[in-house]
């Protein structure tokens, strides 16, 4: 496990001042670089030792058969797994014939720094070879935000004591050997040598490899070019084979005289373009990047991030760990979606192969919730990918005997690839999560063109799904039976309250959208009778409630189930899904992630203050947080109902999920949704921000006692609003755009540019904290 002490606590950087090979897989995820299209794990330049080699292209995957003990109608036939594409990071070094390997000789110093403002990963180390030669090795790595296909490395070696002979081998490597993974369902399926060679080239300082996947039929190309700077004795040569293309640089160096290699790598892939076309694509991208040059790429990266931080930064006073963590989270969420451009945003981004590289409902509910107010262009692109997969979603709905579109629970290319039907088939809430992201994006941007060409089709087809999935009972109530909500420990249940509330919104917003665009309604065959049926169903959606306990049911009759024996459950038996049969979990009151709490956060208008407080207290006693998706929303609701210390502790859990490797699986990639949830816990939790139906934004700020100041910036309807709060006041400043109306604790007022508005923050009365299951309280930050 990584502990926070592995990294220096700095506001704008993540610094590792030593190299612990035992936790190398985790640090490879933490130091990963990506732009949403290309992803490089933070492997060492020399390639070994490594935990999990990782070079990814968003959408590039291989198919594999899904085994079933017993086949069933509607089961997906093929799984999809992200594959490790051609590795362009590798730069091997030999010093007087000794390979540079941190496991041998003496590693005198080693430091890696991820600079969140420049987007660069820097590495500096001093190493003495077994033969006694000492060199300083430095490298700087980037994956470009401005040139989508490009990643680059600047590598230097310099002798410190005596003359040395050095050899640098810069490579493109395909079909790297991967480690065998344990049987954790959150890990990836291992596919051996998934790339078939098609073409290879080594000419001068330029390298290229082209491969094709065997089953999915995707063509992948990588090309590299180099600038070599060294003494006159420096020589280069190149060679290429099916899976390795290599540039070799040799030189004799004097102390203080470095040899520098600037390596630029371009990537491309396609399912339809020919080999010449894909080859030309990567060559053209490489030519453009080489004309920019290393210094130009670095300057572009910094400029891009300057703009991002100006509109997205969150400042936290009073807790240096949280300050570092929220910026770390913002940076990685940006990396996951910045240049995805009509591709999915996977649960791990492009930082690792966990969950097989699949995208889930996490994207729309967690990641896009942040990006909507910081990088809305990325949200539009992610939702356009969902729109592009509508044909597959319609086919899936038809297969299930339903109307409309059934989006997949987990996928890479848009088709369902979950072999576990209680989730893959019954977790219909993903459809409403996608619709909700559409509604939120349009409300926050006013993007009418997007609503017409992307939003309305998604809303119509998901509304049709809900209407065909549900039914009216004899008293008129509308039910959704046999569904799985976010809490996967309560599968195939009736009237999951989160699902029902999200479906209600979906039905209503679809009807509103076609009312706004009657021409589109006609084009999709939506008439007044159908929209009336949607509204009737929405108004009648059942919301289970236990009158005796005074709490809402997570699903119908949930509170009548036997409570899980938490006292008899050992700490090493968490997560429960890896130690108990699902049957045992499904029939007990035990919650994997805070399902009803999320429902109250997303649709707070459906609950009064006392209901929220009672519901929160009841479900706290049952929630074990075996999912990284839980803590951030528990933080939001804990803050809203007045448990500020507890909210602060949940914030810490979400923020340090990967920096402290709390679930012991950061090696497989970062938890992008939890990183996004750090922003949510701060902005929606302690900032109390909600997007209201009748004004742009409303706020109800409150801070836990340890935090002395919180400031953040959000974008909405073309404006940029800065919110700064302390213990007793909150100030709202319109940084950019026309005047906007906001709401502070129910008071509405208009903010004008250059005229900050300050309001008092009421005191939050102390409340008795609810209990959690034995051993499952979040770590205290007090």
N, C-alpha and C positions, 0 to 999 in steps of 0.2 A: 504494500500500500504506500502511495505517496502521501506524505504529510505536507502541510502548508510550509513547514520549515525547509523543504527542499528548494524553495524559491525565495529570494529576497523580496520583501514587501515594498514595492515601489508603485507610485501612482500611474505610470505610463509604460511600464515594462514588466516582463517576466524574466527573471535572471536566475540561471542555474550556475552555481559557482563550483561545482564538482560533478564528476560523472559516476553515477551509481548504475552499473550494468544490470543489476537485479531489477531495477524499475525502468529499464530502457523502453519496454513496450508502452508504458504509460506516458513517459515523456515524449515519445514519438508522436502520440496523439496531441498532447498539449502544444507541441512546437510545430504542428502541421500548418502548412500554408495552402491557400486555395483562393479561387475567385468565383466558385460556383460552377465552373466549367472544367477546370484543371485542378487537381488536388495532389499535393506532395506531402506525405507523412514526414515527420521530423527525423528521418533516419540520418545516421552519420554519413558524411560525404563519401567515405571510403567503403560504404556498403555493409561492412561487418565490424563488430557484432551488431545484430539487429534483433528486434522483437518480432515485428511484423513488417516486411517490406510493403510499401504502399505508394503506388502512383495510379491515380484514378481519373477517368473521364466521365463526366456526368452522363448517365444513360447507357454507358457501355457495360454490358452484362452477358452472361452465358446462361443458357437454359439447362435444366437438369430434371429428370423425372422425379415426381413426388411419390414416394412409396406409401401405400395404404394397406393395412392388414385386411381391410374389407372395403371394396370400392363402394361408392355411393353416388347417386345422381347429383349432378351439379358440382362435384369436387373438381377443383382445378387439376389439370393434367401435368403441367410443368411448373417448376419453381424457377425463379430468376435470382441470380447471384452476381453482385458486382465483382468484376475481375481486376486483378492487378495488371495494368497495361504496361507498356514499355517504360522502363525506369531511365529517366534522363538525369537523375541526380548524381549518379555514381562518378566519382573522381578518385581513383586509387593513386597512392603515392608510395614509391620505394625510395629509401634513403640508403645509399651505398649497398644496394641489393637487399635491404631489409624492408619488408612491407610495413607500412605505417598501420599499426593495429594497437588500439589502446589496451588490449589484454596482455601485451608483451612489452618488453623494455620497461621504461619508467615514464609514467604520465606525470610530469612535474606540475602542470596546472591545466585546467579545462573550464571554460566558461561559455555558456550559450545565453544569448539575450534575444527575446522576441520584443521588438520595439513596436508598440501599438500605434504610435503616431506616424512612423515611416513605413510600416508594413514589412520590415526587413527582419530576417533571422540571421543573427551574427554569431559566429563561433570563433573562439580564440583558444589555442592550446599550445603548450610547450611539451615536447616529447623527446626523450633520449632513447635511441635505438639500443637493442641488445649489444651492438658493437660499440656503443658509446658516443655516437654522433647525436648532437642536440639541434633540433629545428623548432621554429615557430610556424605553426600552421594557422591561417585565418581563412575564413570563408564567409561570404554574405550571400544570402539566398532570397529570392522573391518569386512570387507568382503574381503576374501583372493584373491589376484591376482595369487598366486602360486598354491593353492589348490582350484580348480574351484568350487566345491560343498560346500565350507565351509564359514560360518560366525561365529563370536565369540564375546563374551562380557565378560569383567572382571568387577565385581560389588563389591563395598565395602561399608559398613556402619560402622560408628564409633560414639559412644556417645561423646559429648563434655563437659557435666556438671555432670550428675549423672548416676548411673547404670540404664540400660534400658533392657527391654525384647523385643527382635526383632523376627519377623517372616519374612522370605523371601519365596516367592512363584515364582518359575521359571517355566514357562509354554510354551507349544506348544498349540496354539489356532487356530482353523479353523472356517470359516464362521462368521467372525467378522461382526457386524452390520456396514454398511457404511452410510454416510450422503446422503441425497437426494440432487442431483445436479440441478442447474438451466438449463434452456433450451438453453445453449450456445452450438453450434455444435462442439466446440473445446473440450468440456468436454466428459466424458465417459458415456456410457449407464450403468444404475444401474442394476446389476443382484443380486438377493437376494439368499443367501445360495447356491452358485454354486457347492459346493463339497459334494458328497455322501460318507459317511464313509464306509470304508472297513476293517480296522484293527486298533487297538490301543494297546499300551503297556506302562507299567511303571514297571521297575524292578531295584531296587537299585537306583543308580543315573542316570539311562538311561531312556529316554522317546522316544516314536515313535508314529506317526500317519500316516495312509495311507488312501487316499481318491481318488475318481474318479469323473471326471466331467460328468454331465448328458448327454449332447448332443454331445460334441466333443470327448468324450471317452478317455480322457487323465488321466493317473494314476499319482498321485502326492504323494510323501512320504517326510516326514521330521523326523529327529531323533536328539536327543540332549543327551549330556553327561556332567557331572559336576565334578569339583574339588572343594571341600569345605575346607576352612581353617579358623579355629576359636578356641575359648576356648574349654576345655575338655567337658564342658556342652552342646556343640553343638550336636543336633540330627537332623536326616533326615528321611523323609518318602515320599512315592510316591503313586500316584493314577492316574487312567486313565479312560476316557470315550470316547464317539464317536468323540467329537470335542475339548476336552481339555485333555491334559496329563500334570501332574503337579508334580514337586518336591518341598517339603516343608522343609525348614531349620529353626530350632528354636534355640535360644541361649540367654543367659543373658550376657550382655557386660558391662564392666567397662570403664570409661572414658579413652581414648587413646588406647583401645584394639579393633581393627577392626574385623569384620566378612567379609571374602572374598569369593566370588563365581566366579569361572571361568566356563563359559558356552560355549560349542562348539556345533554348529548346522550344520547338513548336509542336503542337499536337492537333490532330484532326481525326474525325471519324464520321462514318455514314453507313446507313443501311441500304442506300440506293445508288450512291455514286460509284462510278468505275474506279479502278485502280489508278489510272492516269489522273483522274479528277481529284481524288483524295491526295495523291502525291503532289499535284500542283497546289492544292490548298495549303499544305504544310510548308511547302517551299515559299509560297507567297507570303504567308504569315511570318516566316523566318526572315525573309528579305526586308519586310517592313520593320521588324524589331531590330535587325542589325543596322538599318539606317538610323534608327533612334539611338542605338548604342547603349552601353551599360549605364553611363551617367544619365542619359535621357530617361531610361526606364525608371531609375531611382527617383529622379525629379518628378516624373509623372505620378509615381506611386504616392509620394509625399503630398502632392497637390490634391490628388483624389481623396486621401484620408483627411487632409485639412478641411475640405468641404464636408466630409462625412461627420467629423467630430463637431464642427460648427453647428450642425443641425441635430445632433444626436447625443451629445455628451451628457453624462450624469455625474454630478459632483456630490460626494458624501463626506461630511466632516464628522469626525468622532470614531471612525473605524477604518483604519488603513487597509485591512484585509478586504473589506467589502468594497472600498473604492477601487482597489486593484481588480477584484473579481468582476465587478459590473462592467468595467472597460474591457477586460478580457472576454467576457461574454458578448458584449456588443461587437467586438472585433470578429469573433468567430461566427456570430450570426450573420454579419455582413459577408464574411468569406463564403458562407454556405449558399447565399442567394444572390450576390451582387451581379454576376454574369451568367446565372443559370439559363436565362433567356429561353423560356418555353420548355424547360425541363423541370423535373421534380426537385424538391429540396429534401434529401434523405434525412432520416432520423439522426444519423451520425455526420451529416454534411459529407464532405470528402476527406474526412480525417481518419477513417478506418473502415473495415469491412463488417462491423457489427450489424446485426439484423439483415445481413446479406445486402446492405446498401439500399434497403427499401425505404420508401416514403410512406408515412402513416397519417392519421388525423392530426398528429403533433404539428405538422407543418402549418395547417390552417389555423389551429386554435392557439398555438403558442408562438411559433416563429413569425407568421404573417401578422399577428397582433402587434408585435414590436415593429416590424418593417413598415406597416401601414403608416405609422407616425414618424418614421425616420428615413426610410428609403422606399417610398410608395411605388416607384417604377418596378422594383423587384417583385412586389406583390402582384402587379398587373401581369408580369411575365409568368409567375408561378401559376396564377389562375388561368392564364391562356393555355398552359400545359394541360390543366384539368379539362378545359374546353376541347382541346385536341383529342383527348381520350374519351369524349362522349360516345363515339360509336361503340367502343368496347364496353362502356358502362350501360348503354342501351341493350347490347347483346346479353350482358350479364343479367339485367333485370328480366328480360324475356325468358332466359333460361330458368330463372327463379319463379316464373309465373306472375311477374309484376309488370306494371306499366312504368314508363319513364326510364330513368337511368339509375343503376346501382353502382356507385363508384367502389373501387376495391379497398379492402381493409389494408392490404400491404401490396406494394407494387414497385416496379421500376418503369415499365413501358405502358402502364395503364390497364393491364389485365390482372385479375386476381391471382395471387400466387401463394395464398395461405392454405396449408394443408389442414389447418385446425378450424373446422367449420363453425364452432360456437363464436369464433372471432371473425373468420373470413367470410362467413355468410350472415351471421346474426348481428354483427356490429354495424347496423345500418346508420348509426348516428354520424358516421363519417360523411354521409351525404348532406346532412344538415350543417355539419362543421364547414364544409366547402361553401354551401350557400351563405352561411353566416359571414365567412371571409369576404364573399362578394359584396354583401350588404354593407359591411364595415368599410371596405375599401371605397365604395361609391360614396358613402356618407362622408368619409374623411377627405375625399378628393374632388367630388362633384364631377367625376369623369363620365360624362354622358355617353361618349362614344364607346367606352369600354362596356358600360351597362348594356348598350344596344347590341354590340357584336359578340360579347362574351357573357355578360351577367344574366341577361334575360333567358337565353337558352339553358343555362345551368339551373336557374331558379325554376323555370317551367318543368324541366325534366325531373328535378328532385321533388318538386311538389306533387307531380303525378305519381312518383314512387310512393310518397307518404300516403297519399289518398288511397292507393290500391293496397298498401300494406296494412292500413288500419281498418277499423270497423266500428260502427255505432252499436251500442247495446240497446236493450229494450227500453231503457230510460233515456236514451239519446246521447249518453257519454261516448266519446271517441277513444278507442284503445289501440295500443300497439303491443301485441302479445308476442312472446318468444324472442325478445331482442336482448342483445348484450350491450350494456352501456360502457362508459370508460372504465368502470371498476370490473376488471376481468375475473374477479373472484366471485361474481354473481352473474353468471352467464345464463342466457336463454330464459330471461325473466319477463314477466308481464309489466307493462307500464313503468319502465325505467324512467324516473322523473327527469333526468337530464335529457334523455332521448325525446321524451314527450314535449318538453319545453322548447328544445331546439327545432323539433318538427313543427311545432305551432308557429314559431317565427318564420320558418321556411315557407309554410303554406300562406301565411299572411303577406310576407314580402313578395312572394311570387305573384299573388293577386294584385298587389300594389304596383308592381313593375309592369304588368301587362296593361293595367289601367293607364299608366303613364305613356305606354307605347302601343296604342291600339293596332297600328299597322303590323307590328311584330306579333301581336296576339293572333291576328288573322293568319299570318304566315305560319304560325305553329299550330293552327287549328284550335286555339283556345277561345271558347265562347263564354258568354255571361253565365251560362248554367254551370260550366266547369269552375269558374272562379268563385261563384256562389257556394259550390260544394266545398271548395278549399276553405273558404271563410267559415262555413258552418262547422267543418271538422275542427278547425283551429279553435273556434270558440268553445267547442265541446270536449277538448282534449282532457283526459283524466289526469288528475294530480293526486296520487295516493296520500292519505293523511291518517295518522293514528290518533284518534280523539283522546284515548285514554292517556297516552304518553305526551300528547301535545306536540308531536313532531311529524314532519313529512316522512313518508316511506321512500327509501332509495328506489324501491320497486314494490309492486303490490305484495303485501304480506311479508315484506322483508323483516319487519320487527317482530314477527311471530316465530322466526327461526331460532334455533338454539344458538346461544352465543359461543363463539370459539373459546376453547380453554387456553387463554393466554398465559395463565400462571404455569401451566405444564409445558409450555413451548420454550425450548432452549434458544439462547441467542444464535447458536450455530445452525438453527433450523430455518432461519430467514435467509433469502426470500422463501416463503412457504411453498411457492409453486415448484421449487426444486426438491422438496422434501415430503410433500403430501400429495395424494391424488386429487385431481380437480373435483372429483365427485364429493370429496370430503369438504372442500372449500365452498362449493356451490350451495350447499344446504345449511351453511352456518352464517351467523352474523360476524363476518370479518371482511374488511374492506382493504383492497390492495392500494387504491388511490382514491382521493377524496371526491367521489362522484357527485353527491348531493351538494357538497360545498362548491364545486365548480358550477353546478346549476344555479346556485344562489349568486355567485359572482357574475355569471353571464346574463342572468335574468333576475336581477334583484328586485325589479318592480313587482314580481309575483309573490314576494314575501314581505311581511312587515318586520320591524326591528326585533320584536320579541321572538318571532318565529325563527329569524336568522340566528339569534343567540341560542335558543333551545336546540335547534337543529345542529348547530356547530358543536355544542357541548355533547350531545348524544353521539354523534358520529366520530368525534375525537376519540372516544373510548374504544372504537372498533377499528380505527384506521392504522394499518401497520406500515404504510409507505414502502411497499415492496416495488414501487415504481418511482423513477426519478421525476415523474410528471406531477407528483402530489404536493410536495412541500411549498411550491411557489403559490399555489392557489389557497392552501391553508394559511399562508402568510397574509394574503389579501383579505380573506374573510376574518381571520383573527384580528387584524387591524380594524376592520370595519365595525366589529362588535365590541371592540375596546380591550382586547387582550394584546397590548402592545409588546410586552416582553416576549410572549409566545410568538407573535408575528415576527419579531426580530430574530428569534432562534430559527424559525422556519426559513427566513431570508438567508441566514447563514448556511443552512443545509443546501438550498438551491444554488447559492453562489459558489460553494466549495465542492460541489458534486464531483468535478473533475480535478480541480487543483489539489484536493485532498483524497481523490479516488474513493469516495465514500461507499460506492457499490462494488468496489474491487473488479471493475470491468472497463475502466478507462482505456486499457490496452487495446480494446476493440474499436475505439473511436470516442469522440466527445459526445456528451448528451446535449445536443443543440437546443432541444426544447427547454431543458432545465437552465441552460445559459440564458436563453431568452426570458425564462421565468424570473431570473434575477432582476431584470428591468421591470417586469410586471409587478413583482413584489414591492419594489421601490415606488414605481410611478402610480400603479393602481392601488397598491396597498397603503403605503404611508402618504403618497400624494393624493389618494382617494379619487383618481381620475376615472371618469366614466364618460362614454360618448352618449349623450342624451338625444332623445328623439326630436326635441323641440329647440335645442340650442347646440352650438358646436361642441362644447366640452363643459363638464361640471367637475368640481373638485371639493374634497372634504379632507384637507391635509391634517396629519397628526404624526408626531415623531416619537419613537421610543426614547427612553431617558438617555441612552448612551449617544445617540446621534444628535448633534447640535445644529446641523444644517443639511438640507437636501435641496439640490437645484437640478433641473432638467429642462430640456428643450424638446418640443414636439412640433410637427407640421400638421396643419389641418386646413383644408379648403384654400390652399395657396398662401396661407399665413404661417409665420414662425413665431411661436409663443414660448417665452421663457418663464418658468415657474421657480421661485426661490422661497424656501420656507425655513423658519427656525422654530423655536419652542412656542412662541406666542403670536407670530405674524406670518403671513404669506404675501408675497409680492408677485404680481403678474405683469409681464412686460411684453408688448408686441414688438418683436424684433424686426419683422418684415411683413408687409402686406396691408390690406385695408382693414378698418376697424372690425372687431369681432365681439360678439356677445358671449360671455361665459357666465358660469354660475359658481358661487362660493358658498357652501353650506346653505343652499336655497336662495341666496341673494343674487339676483341677476344684475349684471352691469356690462357696459361696453368698454373694451380696452382699445385705446388709440396708440398709434406708433409714437414712441418718444414720451409717453405719459404713463409711467408705471402706476398700477393701482395696488395699494396695500390694504389688507384686511386682517382682522384679528382671528386667531385660531383658538377655538374654545378648548378648555381643559377636558381631558378624557378621564372620567371618574374611574378609579380602580375597580376591577372585577376579580372575583375568585376564578382562578384558572381551571379549565377543565382537565380531566385526567386523560392520559393516553394508555394504550395497552402496556403491560409490564415490559420494561426495557426498550420501549419504542418512542420515548420522548426525545425530541431533537436535542442535540447538544446545546448546552447553555452558552450564550455569548456574554453573560453578565459576570 
